[in-house]
């Protein structure tokens, strides 16, 4: 993963987290946005997707 992709993943994760916290949404949407935020941020940090690791294990 390049630096540009890492920055994009951090941006997507931050935007999803902000939407989950501040947007007037139902609990289902907040859960979906939280999962997207967590996956994007963790992928940016570890440079590999934690969901792919779980699926392959």
N, C-alpha and C positions, 0 to 999 in steps of 0.2 A: 504494500500500500504506500502510495506516495504522500508527500506532505499536503498536496492540494486535496486529495481525497480525504485525508484525515481531518483537515479543516472543514470540509463540507460535512462530514459526519458529525463533527462537534456542533456545527451550526444547526443541522437538522435536529439533533438531539436536544439542543438548547431550546429551539423553537417549539418542539413537541412538549418538552417539560413545561415551558411557560404557558402553552395553551392548556395543558392538563391542569395547571394550578389556577390560572386566572380566568379561563373561558367559562361561561355559564353552560356547561354541558352535563349530560346525564352520567351516571357512574360507569356505564359500559364504555362510553367514549373516553372518559378519563382513564379507565384501565387500559384501553387500546393505546392511547397517546403515551401513557406511562411506559408501556412495554416497548413502544417504538423509541422513545427517548432513551430508555435503559440500553436497548440493543445498540443504538447508534453511538452513544457515548462510550460504552464498553468496547465496541469494535474500534473506535478511534483510539482508545487508550492502549488496548492490547494488540492492535493491528491485525486482528483476526476475529471473526464473528463467534461469539459464545454460543449462539443458537446452532451454528454448523457443527461445533464441537459436540453439543448435546445430541444432535441427530446422528452423527457418526458413531458415537459411543455405544 
